[in-house]
Amino acid sequence: MSKLEDFLSPKDEERIVEAIRIAEKNTSGEIRVHIENNCTSDIFEHTMEVFHYLKMDNTKQHNGVLIYVAVENKSFVIYGDKGINAVVDENFWNSTRDIISLHFKKGNFAQGLIEGIDKAGKELSKHFPWFNGNSNELENTISKS
């Protein structure tokens, strides 16, 4: 698996977008997935740049979560904004990473992303529940570059 266009099928992408919609149904938090062919710099630093580029740091409660995937590098990063990082258990991101990684190792990329999104959504709903008048601050799409 080395090409961006082969990473997920259109059906997989639909399933992932639906998982984001469902995960955000009970939270004011925002979840995005960004996929790139490769990352030629430090992947964590680049993920923070993508987070900013996607305006995920502009959410009112700083509760955005980005799952960044570099296909050729066979790497991914889960990045949470300062609001969510301030309230989640210190092992939360590692346990979420492990769930995604387990599926990725088996080639089940869509399922890994869906389960990571689900886990992040459940945690976000504990700390940032949906409230009346809550608006979806970011698109529920998969961004690519």
C-alpha positions in Angstrom: 0.0 0.0 0.0 1.9 3.0 -1.2 -0.5 5.2 -3.1 -2.9 7.7 -1.5 -5.7 6.9 -3.9 -5.4 3.2 -3.0 -5.4 3.7 0.7 -9.2 3.9 1.2 -12.0 3.0 -1.2 -14.8 5.5 -1.7 -17.1 3.2 0.4 -14.4 3.2 3.2 -14.3 7.0 3.1 -18.1 7.2 3.4 -17.9 4.9 6.4 -15.2 7.1 8.0 -17.2 10.3 7.5 -20.3 8.6 9.0 -18.2 7.5 12.0 -17.1 11.1 12.5 -20.7 12.3 12.3 -21.8 9.7 14.8 -18.9 10.4 17.1 -19.7 14.1 17.1 -23.4 13.6 17.7 -22.9 13.6 21.5 -20.0 16.1 21.8 -19.1 19.6 21.0 -15.6 18.3 20.1 -14.4 18.1 16.5 -12.7 15.2 14.8 -10.9 15.2 11.5 -8.9 12.8 9.4 -6.2 14.0 7.1 -4.4 11.7 4.7 -1.2 12.4 2.8 0.9 10.2 0.5 4.1 10.8 2.6 5.6 13.1 5.1 9.2 14.3 4.5 9.6 16.1 7.8 9.1 15.3 11.4 5.6 13.7 11.4 4.5 15.1 14.7 5.6 18.7 13.8 3.9 18.3 10.4 0.7 17.1 12.1 0.6 20.2 14.2 1.0 22.3 11.0 -1.9 20.4 9.3 -4.0 20.9 12.5 -3.4 24.7 12.2 -4.0 24.6 8.4 -7.3 22.9 8.9 -8.2 25.6 11.5 -8.7 22.9 14.1 -7.1 25.2 16.7 -9.9 27.7 16.2 -12.6 25.6 18.0 -14.2 27.5 21.0 -13.2 24.9 23.6 -10.0 23.8 22.0 -11.3 20.3 21.7 -10.4 19.2 18.2 -8.8 15.9 17.4 -6.8 15.2 14.2 -5.9 11.7 13.0 -3.1 12.3 10.5 -2.0 9.5 8.2 1.1 9.4 6.0 0.5 6.4 3.7 3.9 5.8 2.2 5.6 6.3 5.6 3.2 3.8 7.2 2.8 6.3 10.0 0.1 8.2 11.8 -0.3 10.7 14.6 -3.3 11.4 16.7 -3.2 15.1 17.8 -5.6 16.6 20.3 -5.9 20.3 21.1 -5.0 21.7 24.5 -8.6 21.6 25.8 -8.9 17.8 25.3 -5.3 17.2 26.4 -6.0 19.0 29.7 -8.8 16.6 30.7 -8.0 13.1 29.3 -6.2 10.4 31.1 -2.4 10.4 30.2 -2.8 6.9 28.6 -5.8 7.8 26.5 -3.9 8.7 23.3 -1.6 5.7 23.6 -4.6 3.3 23.9 -6.3 5.0 20.9 -3.1 4.7 18.9 -2.8 1.0 19.8 -6.4 0.3 18.5 -5.7 2.0 15.2 -2.3 0.4 14.9 -3.6 -3.1 15.5 -6.0 -2.7 12.5 -3.4 -0.9 10.3 -1.0 -3.8 10.8 -3.7 -6.2 9.4 -4.4 -3.8 6.4 -7.8 -2.8 7.9 -7.2 0.9 7.5 -10.8 2.0 7.4 -11.7 -0.1 10.5 -8.7 1.3 12.4 -9.7 4.9 11.7 -13.4 4.2 12.5 -12.5 2.6 15.9 -10.1 5.4 16.7 -12.8 8.0 15.8 -15.3 6.1 18.0 -12.9 6.0 21.0 -12.0 9.7 20.6 -15.7 10.6 20.3 -16.7 8.8 23.4 -13.9 10.4 25.4 -14.8 13.9 24.0 -18.5 13.4 25.0 -17.4 12.8 28.6 -15.6 16.1 28.8 -17.3 18.1 26.1 -20.9 17.0 25.9 -23.2 18.2 23.1 -25.3 21.2 24.2 -28.4 22.9 22.8 -27.3 25.3 20.1 -24.0 23.5 19.5 -22.8 24.0 16.0 -20.5 21.8 13.9 -17.4 24.0 13.8 -15.5 22.0 11.2 -16.4 19.9 8.2 -16.9 16.1 8.7 -14.7 15.3 5.7 -11.5 13.5 5.1 -8.9 16.0 3.9 -6.1 14.9 1.6 -3.0 16.5 0.2 
